[in-house]
């Protein structure tokens, strides 16, 4: 997890700056099931006389309002809640009432990390208020290592105090480290592997095809069946189903999305593929340039985004262009599917770019979403000149044939339709 300074570079013009500057709340990338991750850290709450708790509640709702239409997960770090910074029971009761069905409906999991007796007492007090359905979403987590089964460790923004507390708890365990914290060494990837390996690796093992098969297949299926699905990319899918599909892809076996009867399966698979790339599609070196987009005058932002993309390696550029062409297509149907460029950016931003150290903090999320929204909304402008309009389909020659990668045009089949996304190979559209 990341131990970066939680206050980040919080903008003083933020409407809730007095609360936001403490970094109590973070919204970061997706969990293992394609759900947005919201983190609340008690140890970052200042003493009660220095924090307006009513304002804290408004800030929580203001932040969640941007994400509650999508499925989301909450991680609550309880360590550090003391009598001096603890909100009153009256405040907690009000908070639970304020968080109406809109907030509870799409909350899929609540992980309470390092619970104490106080938590269990509170839970009993609130039991009459809490529905059985909501109760089933709660999981107590005694050690940070237990979160690894549910969340991508690199996505977590963990305060240093919580890390130290966890180390003390583990040391107190007989035999030192808690057994589940010892992770086995990673296995070498299969030749057919698609998740967790680089674009170059996939191209090399797939006759030099430019667009990874998992992307071309999910996009093709969603183009035919998902463009009019309300909230496409906002929902999660059954965990076991996603693991099964990933396994099929990694073993090089065919995947038939029709048999799952759930359009959200290919949507989650596409997001998961992007999130599990060893380096984000927008690459590590461009992360800070993307963050600086908000400093650019609004009228110049589209041009700035275009220039940033021109610094991408050719392979990344072509894969990104393929994806963004599709997302632009999804946004064109937003009257029906409710996925405007802005909504799609909230979902895809964190899956396209993240820093090489740590993870995307709440303050970094805004520029990332703005950048992604521009790419989707102004797709035709942003991707206009690097490749000519009537571009050939590209394949990569793997290194065993050439000392370095070279792009060569592949023949265009005579029946290419104008609706085909550039960059796909003929058999996948």
C-alpha positions in Angstrom: 0.0 0.0 0.0 1.0 3.6 -0.4 2.1 5.8 2.5 2.1 9.0 0.6 1.3 12.3 2.4 -2.5 12.1 2.6 -3.0 15.8 2.2 -1.5 15.7 -1.3 -1.7 19.0 -3.0 -5.3 19.7 -2.0 -6.7 22.8 -3.8 -7.5 25.5 -1.2 -10.5 26.5 -3.3 -12.1 23.1 -2.7 -15.6 23.7 -1.2 -14.8 21.5 1.8 -11.1 22.4 2.1 -11.3 22.5 5.9 -12.2 18.8 6.0 -10.6 17.6 2.7 -7.1 18.8 3.6 -6.8 16.1 6.3 -7.0 13.3 3.8 -9.5 11.3 5.9 -11.4 10.2 2.8 -9.8 8.8 -0.4 -11.3 7.5 -3.5 -8.9 5.3 -5.5 -8.9 2.7 -8.3 -11.2 -0.4 -8.6 -11.1 -3.4 -6.3 -10.6 -6.9 -7.6 -14.2 -7.1 -8.8 -14.3 -3.8 -10.8 -15.8 -1.6 -8.0 -14.6 1.8 -7.1 -12.7 1.9 -3.8 -13.5 4.4 -1.0 -11.1 4.6 2.0 -11.9 6.2 5.3 -9.0 6.6 7.8 -9.9 7.4 11.4 -6.3 8.1 12.4 -6.3 11.2 10.2 -9.3 12.8 12.0 -8.1 15.7 14.1 -9.5 16.3 17.6 -13.2 17.0 17.6 -12.8 20.8 18.5 -10.7 21.2 15.3 -13.2 19.4 13.0 -16.8 20.4 12.1 -18.4 17.0 12.1 -21.5 18.3 10.4 -19.2 19.6 7.6 -17.5 16.2 7.6 -20.8 14.5 6.9 -21.6 16.9 4.0 -18.1 16.3 2.6 -18.6 12.5 2.7 -21.9 12.9 0.8 -20.5 15.5 -1.7 -17.6 13.0 -2.5 -19.7 9.9 -2.6 -22.3 11.6 -4.8 -19.8 11.4 -7.7 -19.4 7.7 -7.4 -22.6 6.1 -5.8 -24.2 5.5 -9.1 -21.5 2.9 -9.7 -21.0 -0.2 -7.5 -18.4 0.7 -4.8 -16.5 -0.8 -1.9 -15.6 1.0 1.4 -12.5 0.2 3.5 -12.7 1.7 7.0 -9.4 1.9 8.9 -10.6 2.0 12.5 -7.2 2.4 14.2 -6.7 5.9 15.6 -10.3 6.6 16.6 -9.9 8.0 20.2 -12.1 9.7 22.7 -10.6 13.1 21.5 -11.6 12.7 17.9 -14.6 10.3 18.1 -17.9 11.7 16.7 -20.9 11.4 19.0 -23.5 8.6 18.9 -26.0 11.2 17.9 -23.9 12.2 14.9 -23.4 8.5 13.9 -27.2 8.0 14.1 -27.8 11.1 11.9 -25.1 10.0 9.5 -26.7 6.5 9.0 -30.1 8.2 8.4 -28.6 10.7 6.0 -27.1 7.9 3.9 -30.3 6.9 2.4 -30.9 4.1 -0.1 -29.1 6.0 -2.9 -25.8 5.4 -1.0 -26.5 2.0 0.4 -27.9 0.3 -2.7 -24.6 0.2 -4.7 -22.3 -0.3 -1.7 -21.3 -3.9 -2.3 -18.8 -4.4 0.6 -17.7 -2.7 3.8 -14.4 -3.8 5.2 -13.7 -2.7 8.8 -10.0 -3.0 9.4 -8.6 -3.5 12.9 -12.0 -3.6 14.7 -12.1 -3.1 18.5 -14.9 -3.8 21.0 -16.1 -0.2 20.4 -17.1 -1.2 16.9 -19.0 -4.3 18.0 -20.8 -2.2 20.7 -21.8 0.4 18.0 -23.0 -2.3 15.7 -25.3 -3.7 18.5 -26.7 -0.2 19.2 -27.4 0.3 15.5 -28.7 -3.2 14.9 -32.4 -2.2 14.9 -31.7 0.5 12.2 -29.5 -1.7 10.0 -31.2 -3.9 7.5 -30.2 -7.6 7.2 -29.1 -6.9 3.6 -26.8 -4.1 4.7 -25.4 -6.3 7.5 -24.3 -9.0 5.1 -22.0 -6.5 3.3 -19.8 -6.0 6.5 -16.5 -7.9 6.8 -14.2 -7.5 9.8 -10.5 -7.6 8.9 -8.0 -8.2 11.7 -4.8 -7.9 9.6 -4.1 -5.8 6.5 -2.8 -9.0 4.7 -6.4 -10.3 4.8 -7.4 -7.5 2.4 -5.2 -9.0 -0.3 -7.9 -11.5 -1.2 -10.4 -8.7 -2.0 -8.4 -5.7 -3.1 -5.4 -4.8 -5.2 -2.8 -4.0 -2.6 -1.2 -1.3 -4.7 -4.5 0.5 -4.9 -4.7 1.0 -1.1 -3.8 4.3 0.4 -2.8 3.2 3.9 -1.7 5.8 6.5 1.7 5.1 8.1 0.0 4.9 11.6 -2.2 2.0 10.4 0.8 0.2 8.8 2.8 0.5 12.1 -0.3 -0.7 14.2 -0.7 -3.7 11.9 3.0 -4.6 12.3 2.7 -4.4 16.1 -0.4 -6.7 15.9 1.4 -9.2 13.7 4.5 -9.2 15.9 2.3 -9.9 19.0 1.0 -13.1 17.2 2.8 -16.2 18.3 5.3 -17.1 15.6 5.7 -13.5 14.4 4.1 -12.7 11.1 0.6 -13.6 10.4 0.7 -16.6 8.0 -1.5 -15.0 5.3 0.9 -12.0 5.0 3.6 -14.3 3.4 2.8 -14.1 -0.3 4.2 -16.9 -2.5 6.6 -15.8 -5.2 4.9 -15.0 -8.5 4.8 -17.8 -11.1 6.2 -17.1 -14.6 3.4 -16.2 -17.0 1.9 -18.8 -19.4 2.7 -18.3 -23.1 -1.1 -17.7 -23.5 -1.3 -15.3 -20.5 -3.3 -12.1 -21.1 -3.8 -10.6 -17.6 -0.9 -9.0 -15.7 1.6 -9.1 -18.6 2.8 -6.3 -20.9 1.3 -5.4 -24.3 4.6 -6.4 -25.9 4.4 -9.9 -24.3 0.8 -10.4 -25.6 1.8 -9.2 -29.1 4.8 -11.5 -29.2 2.7 -14.6 -28.3 -0.2 -13.7 -30.6 1.5 -13.5 -34.0 2.2 -9.8 -33.5 -1.4 -8.7 -33.4 -1.6 -5.1 -32.1 -4.8 -5.2 -30.1 -4.8 -7.8 -27.2 -7.4 -10.5 -28.0 -9.1 -9.9 -24.6 -9.7 -6.3 -25.6 -10.8 -6.9 -29.2 -13.2 -9.7 -28.0 -14.8 -7.8 -25.1 -15.1 -4.6 -27.3 -16.7 -6.6 -30.2 -19.2 -8.3 -27.9 -20.1 -5.0 -26.1 -20.5 -3.2 -29.5 -23.0 -5.7 -30.6 -24.8 -6.3 -27.3 -24.1 -3.6 -24.7 -24.3 -0.1 -26.2 -27.8 0.4 -24.9 -27.3 -1.2 -21.5 -28.0 1.4 -18.8 -25.0 1.9 -16.5 -22.7 -0.2 -18.6 -19.2 -0.3 -16.9 -20.8 0.9 -13.6 -21.8 -2.5 -12.4 -19.7 -5.3 -11.0 -20.2 -9.0 -11.8 -20.1 -12.2 -9.9 -16.6 -12.7 -8.5 -16.2 -16.3 -9.4 -17.4 -15.7 -12.9 -14.7 -13.0 -13.5 -12.0 -15.3 -12.1 -13.2 -18.2 -14.4 -13.2 -15.9 -17.5 -9.7 -14.6 -16.6 -8.5 -18.2 -16.2 -9.9 -19.2 -19.6 -8.1 -16.2 -21.3 -4.8 -16.9 -19.5 -5.0 -20.6 -20.6 -5.7 -19.6 -24.2 -9.1 -21.2 -24.2 -12.1 -19.7 -26.1 -14.5 -17.4 -24.2 -18.1 -17.3 -25.2 -19.7 -14.3 -23.4 -23.2 -15.4 -24.6 -23.2 -18.3 -22.2 -22.9 -16.1 -19.1 -26.1 -14.2 -19.7 -24.6 -11.1 -18.1 -23.5 -8.1 -20.2 -21.5 -6.8 -17.3 -19.1 -9.7 -17.4 -17.2 -8.6 -20.6 -17.4 -4.9 -19.3 -15.7 -5.9 -16.0 -13.2 -8.1 -17.9 -12.1 -5.1 -20.1 -11.6 -2.9 -17.0 -9.8 -5.6 -15.2 -7.4 -6.2 -18.1 -6.4 -2.5 -18.2 -6.0 -2.4 -14.4 -3.8 -5.4 -14.3 -1.3 -4.2 -17.0 2.2 -4.0 -15.3 2.4 -0.4 -16.6 -0.7 1.6 -17.3 -1.8 2.1 -20.9 -1.0 5.8 -20.6 2.5 4.8 -19.2 4.3 6.0 -16.0 6.3 8.9 -17.6 3.0 10.7 -18.7 1.3 10.5 -15.2 2.5 14.0 -14.1 1.8 15.6 -17.4 -1.8 14.3 -17.2 -2.1 15.7 -13.7 -1.0 19.2 -14.9 -3.9 19.3 -17.5 -6.0 21.2 -14.9 -3.5 24.0 -14.9 -4.1 24.6 -18.6 -6.7 27.1 -19.7 -9.9 25.3 -20.7 -9.8 26.4 -24.3 -6.3 24.9 -24.8 -6.9 21.6 -23.0 -7.9 19.5 -26.0 -4.7 20.5 -27.9 -2.7 19.8 -24.7 -4.2 16.3 -24.4 -3.4 15.6 -28.0 0.3 16.7 -27.5 0.6 14.5 -24.4 -0.7 11.4 -26.3 1.8 12.0 -29.1 4.5 11.1 -26.5 3.1 7.6 -26.1 5.0 4.6 -27.6 3.3 3.7 -30.9 1.9 0.4 -29.5 0.2 2.1 -26.5 -1.1 4.8 -28.8 -2.8 2.4 -31.1 -4.4 0.3 -28.3 -5.5 3.5 -26.6 -7.0 4.8 -29.8 -8.9 1.5 -30.3 -10.3 1.7 -26.7 -11.2 5.4 -26.9 -13.0 5.0 -30.3 -15.2 2.4 -28.6 -15.8 4.6 -25.5 -16.7 7.5 -27.7 -19.2 5.1 -29.4 -20.7 4.2 -25.9 -21.0 7.9 -25.0 -23.0 8.6 -28.3 -25.7 6.4 -26.8 -25.7 8.2 -23.4 -29.4 9.2 -23.7 -30.2 5.4 -23.4 -27.2 4.0 -21.5 -26.7 7.1 -19.1 -22.9 6.8 -19.7 -21.8 10.4 -20.7 -18.1 11.1 -21.4 -17.9 12.4 -17.8 -19.4 9.2 -16.3 -17.2 6.9 -18.5 -14.2 9.0 -17.4 -15.0 8.4 -13.7 -14.9 4.6 -14.4 -12.0 4.4 -16.8 -9.6 7.2 -15.6 -8.1 5.1 -12.8 -7.7 2.2 -15.1 -5.7 4.1 -17.7 -3.1 6.0 -15.5 -1.6 5.6 -12.1 1.8 6.7 -10.6 4.8 4.3 -10.5 4.8 4.7 -6.7 1.7 4.5 -4.5 -1.8 4.9 -6.0 -4.1 7.6 -7.2 -5.3 9.8 -4.4 -8.6 11.7 -4.3 -6.9 15.0 -5.3 -5.2 13.3 -8.3 -8.5 11.8 -9.4 -10.0 15.1 -10.7 -7.3 15.9 -13.3 -7.3 12.2 -14.3 -11.0 12.2 -14.9 -10.9 15.6 -16.8 -8.1 14.2 -19.1 -10.0 11.0 -19.8 -13.3 12.9 -20.4 -11.5 15.0 -23.0 -10.1 11.9 -24.8 -13.6 10.4 -25.0 -15.6 13.5 -25.9 -13.0 14.9 -28.4 -11.9 11.5 -29.7 -11.8 12.6 -33.4 -9.7 15.7 -32.7 -7.3 14.2 -30.1 -6.5 11.2 -32.3 -6.7 13.0 -35.7 -3.3 13.5 -37.1 -0.8 11.0 -35.7 -2.1 8.4 -38.2 -3.8 9.3 -41.5 -7.5 8.8 -41.7 -7.5 5.8 -44.1 -5.0 4.1 -41.9 -3.9 0.5 -42.6 -4.4 -2.1 -39.9 -1.2 -2.6 -38.0 0.5 -5.8 -36.8 3.7 -6.1 -34.9 6.6 -8.2 -36.1 7.8 -10.1 -33.0 11.5 -9.8 -32.1 12.4 -13.3 -33.2 12.0 -11.9 -36.8 13.4 -8.4 -36.3 15.9 -7.0 -33.8 13.3 -4.4 -32.8 9.6 -3.9 -33.1 8.5 -2.4 -36.4 5.0 -1.5 -37.5 3.9 -3.0 -40.8 0.6 -2.6 -42.5 -1.5 -5.7 -42.6 -3.7 -6.1 -45.7 -7.2 -4.6 -45.3 -9.9 -7.1 -46.2 -12.2 -5.8 -49.1 -15.3 -6.0 -46.9 -14.1 -3.5 -44.2 -17.1 -1.5 -43.1 -16.8 2.1 -42.0 -18.1 1.1 -38.5 -15.0 -1.0 -37.9 -12.6 0.4 -35.3 -9.1 1.0 -36.7 -6.5 -1.3 -35.3 -8.5 -4.5 -35.0 -7.5 -7.6 -36.8 -10.1 -8.8 -39.3 -11.2 -11.9 -37.4 -12.1 -10.1 -34.2 -14.5 -7.4 -35.3 
